[in-house]
Each structure stands twice: as structure tokens, then as C-alpha cells.
Amino acid sequence: MNGALKMNVVGTWKIKASMQWDEKTMGLVEKNVEDILADPNLDDGDKKMLYAQFLFTEDGWVKTLMDIPEDMPKEELDKLLASGEFELLDNKLVLEKKEWKEENGKIKFNSGVKGEVLGEAVDPWTEITENADGSIKFITYTLEKV
């Protein structure tokens, strides 16, 4: 089911699947998180993002949340927080905040994309679509509610 969401996006979502480059097809294919994590050819840095969660708040924000790395020294965490670029929420780092809204029955988020194509301004508001199983398509991820 594409188009307008019939469910409430407010809440916490985790990554169920992600678009990954496939050398056989020379294109992007969707792979389940478990399969990606089991792939010995991907480095751990690429896999870390798959543990992210996305919190859609009632006041129109979608926040990307990550666990604080166990090996992160407290001084480094304090420095990150003092920079103002990150915040703590329920013992998780908020890596990024983007706006989301409902418009004409559709849920959209502000991708932050700027510029123009063929002289037309690019609309930074990208639609979030719902899948038949209740998961949602968000950027290159398929998310399921926690």
C-alpha cells in the first residue's frame, strides 16, 4: 500500500531492511538487517548504523538515535554534548533531527536536499510510504515500529 499512511508514525522505529549495493546486479537491492550483519565483507562501521532507531515525536521531529558506544570515554561524550551538535535522549545519542509533517493525507520529512533540477527548485519534503506489513519506507531503510 503506497501513499498516505493509515497508521500513526509517532513512536520509535528500528531498521528492518536497508538498500545495499549488489555487485551481481550492479544496483541497489533491499536486504534484511540480519543478512547485512552476517556479511563478512562489510566493515563494522557500515553495520553500526543498522542499530539506529528513529523517534517520530508528536511535535514534528524525527530523531536518529544511537546507543552510546561502550568504549566512549566520558570526556569525549561530554565534549560531543557541549558542541551542541548532539543531545542525549533516554541514554541514547541524538545524531540528527529532521522535521516531519502530514500534508494532504501524506506523511513527509524534510530531507534537507537543496538545489534545483532543470531550473526547478528541488522540494526537500520527501514522502514516507507504508508497506502492507505496517513497516514504512524512510530514506533507504524499511522501518518497523519497536
C-alpha positions as CSV (number, residue, x, y, z in Angstrom):
1,M,0.0,0.0,0.0
2,N,1.7,3.2,-1.1
3,G,0.6,6.7,-0.4
4,A,-1.0,8.0,2.7
5,L,-0.2,6.2,5.9
6,K,-3.1,4.8,7.8
7,M,-1.2,4.4,11.0
8,N,0.3,6.8,13.5
9,V,4.1,7.3,12.8
10,V,4.6,8.8,16.3
11,G,6.9,6.4,18.2
12,T,10.2,4.6,17.9
13,W,11.1,2.6,14.8
14,K,14.0,0.3,14.1
15,I,15.6,-0.7,10.8
16,K,14.2,-3.9,9.4
17,A,15.9,-3.7,6.0
18,S,18.2,-1.5,4.0
19,M,19.1,-0.8,0.4
20,Q,22.6,-2.1,-0.3
21,W,24.8,-2.2,-3.4
22,D,24.8,-5.5,-5.1
23,E,27.8,-6.2,-7.3
24,K,25.9,-9.0,-9.2
25,T,23.1,-6.8,-10.4
26,M,25.2,-3.6,-10.3
27,G,22.3,-1.9,-8.5
28,L,20.7,-1.3,-5.2
29,V,18.7,-4.2,-3.6
30,E,16.9,-4.4,-0.3
31,K,18.4,-6.7,2.2
32,N,17.2,-7.7,5.7
33,V,19.3,-6.4,8.6
34,E,20.2,-9.9,9.7
35,D,21.7,-10.7,6.3
36,I,23.6,-7.5,6.2
37,L,25.1,-8.0,9.7
38,A,26.1,-11.6,8.7
39,D,28.0,-10.4,5.7
40,P,31.8,-10.6,6.5
41,N,32.6,-8.3,3.5
42,L,31.1,-5.3,5.2
43,D,33.1,-3.4,7.8
44,D,31.8,-2.8,11.3
45,G,31.4,0.9,10.7
46,D,28.9,0.3,7.9
47,K,27.0,-2.1,10.1
48,K,26.8,0.2,13.1
49,M,24.1,2.4,11.5
50,L,21.8,-0.6,11.3
51,Y,21.4,-0.4,15.1
52,A,20.0,3.1,14.8
53,Q,16.4,3.9,15.9
54,F,14.2,6.7,14.6
55,L,11.9,8.5,17.0
56,F,9.0,10.4,15.4
57,T,7.8,12.9,18.0
58,E,4.3,14.4,18.3
59,D,5.8,17.9,17.8
60,G,7.0,17.1,14.3
61,W,10.6,15.8,14.7
62,V,12.2,12.6,13.6
63,K,15.3,12.0,15.7
64,T,18.0,9.5,14.7
65,L,19.1,7.7,17.9
66,M,22.2,5.6,18.6
67,D,23.4,3.8,21.7
68,I,26.4,5.4,23.2
69,P,29.4,3.3,22.4
70,E,30.6,1.3,25.4
71,D,34.2,2.3,24.8
72,M,33.5,6.0,24.5
73,P,35.3,7.9,27.3
74,K,33.0,10.2,29.3
75,E,35.2,13.2,28.4
76,E,34.5,12.5,24.7
77,L,30.8,12.2,25.3
78,D,30.8,15.4,27.3
79,K,32.7,17.2,24.5
80,L,30.2,16.0,21.9
81,L,27.2,17.2,24.0
82,A,28.9,20.5,24.7
83,S,29.3,21.1,21.0
84,G,25.6,21.5,20.7
85,E,25.5,19.2,17.6
86,F,24.3,16.2,19.6
87,E,22.0,15.7,22.6
88,L,21.1,12.8,24.9
89,L,17.6,11.3,25.0
90,D,16.9,8.3,27.2
91,N,20.6,7.4,27.3
92,K,20.9,7.4,23.5
93,L,22.7,10.0,21.4
94,V,20.5,12.0,19.1
95,L,22.7,12.1,15.9
96,E,20.3,14.1,13.8
97,K,16.9,15.8,13.9
98,K,14.7,16.4,10.8
99,E,11.2,17.8,10.6
100,W,8.2,15.6,9.6
101,K,4.7,16.7,8.8
102,E,1.4,15.5,7.4
103,E,0.3,17.2,4.3
104,N,-2.7,16.4,2.1
105,G,-3.0,13.0,3.8
106,K,0.6,12.1,3.2
107,I,3.5,11.9,5.7
108,K,6.7,13.7,4.6
109,F,10.0,14.5,6.2
110,N,12.5,17.3,5.4
111,S,15.4,15.6,3.7
112,G,17.4,18.7,3.7
113,V,18.2,18.4,0.0
114,K,18.7,21.7,-1.6
115,G,19.2,22.9,-5.2
116,E,17.5,22.7,-8.5
117,V,17.0,20.4,-11.4
118,L,16.4,21.8,-14.9
119,G,15.8,25.2,-13.3
120,E,13.1,24.0,-10.9
121,A,13.8,24.1,-7.1
122,V,14.0,20.7,-5.5
123,D,11.4,20.0,-2.9
124,P,13.2,18.9,0.3
125,W,10.0,17.2,1.6
126,T,10.1,13.5,0.8
127,E,7.1,11.2,1.3
128,I,7.2,8.3,3.7
129,T,5.2,5.4,2.4
130,E,3.7,2.5,4.3
131,N,4.1,-1.2,3.3
132,A,1.4,-3.8,3.5
133,D,3.0,-5.2,6.7
134,G,2.8,-1.9,8.5
135,S,6.5,-1.1,8.1
136,I,7.4,2.2,6.5
137,K,9.9,3.3,3.8
138,F,12.2,6.0,5.2
139,I,15.1,7.2,3.1
140,T,16.9,3.9,2.1
141,Y,15.5,2.0,5.1
142,T,12.5,-0.1,5.8
143,L,11.5,0.6,9.4
144,E,9.3,-1.3,11.8
145,K,7.8,0.0,15.0
146,V,9.5,-1.0,18.2
